[in-house]
Amino acid sequence: MAIIFREPAQEAEGEMIGLVELAQKFVALSAELEETRNEMRAALMNGSDGNPTKAGSSGPHKKRMDREALLAQSKAAEERVIVLLREKPMRPSEIAKATRGKLNTTRERLQRLHKRGVVEPVADGWQLAGANPTKLPSL
């Protein structure tokens, strides 16, 4: 095995060539990285107004419910509340639980029914306004 001794000047020159090659590789990779970023940005933008977080959807598109369907759904929910209140006065939490609805939505629904004169508040919750038609008058 032969041992080669280099002069310090030759060694320094070899290291400089290695550093230059490394710098050139860094510049090439930086340019490639920037190009990839630009392609990704363009893909994310996909025709949006400049905000990549708003572009495209990450999940299935939610279809907006048309007004008639929304009104029909709301009317059906109000009818379920009325059916429950025909049986007995109930608290909003009981109604929400029975209809599997949200408590705040149930309260809002009761307020709307109250404004129309359909229900009225009582000490232990809400009841139908006026005489309850499902109960027989007491003798």
C-alpha angles and dihedrals in degrees: 000000000000123000115215118205118204128202115245091243092055091048092051091049090053092050091050091053089050092050092048091051090048092050091049091050090049091052092048093049092046090054091048091049092050091049091051091049091052091050090050092049091050090050092049093046091054093170099321125139097262104291112104092196090063095047119101124349127269093209141022116313113259110227114223113241112239119239096252093053091048092050091047091051092048092048091050090051091051090050090053089053091050091049090052093048091051088068098050142322111285139189118243090249091056091049092048091051093047093048094039089235134133118274096233092048090050091051091050091048091051090050091052091049089048092053088053090050096244098118136022134201118251134180095272100037132291134332137179112280117257123357116355104241095205096060122077116238113259115254 
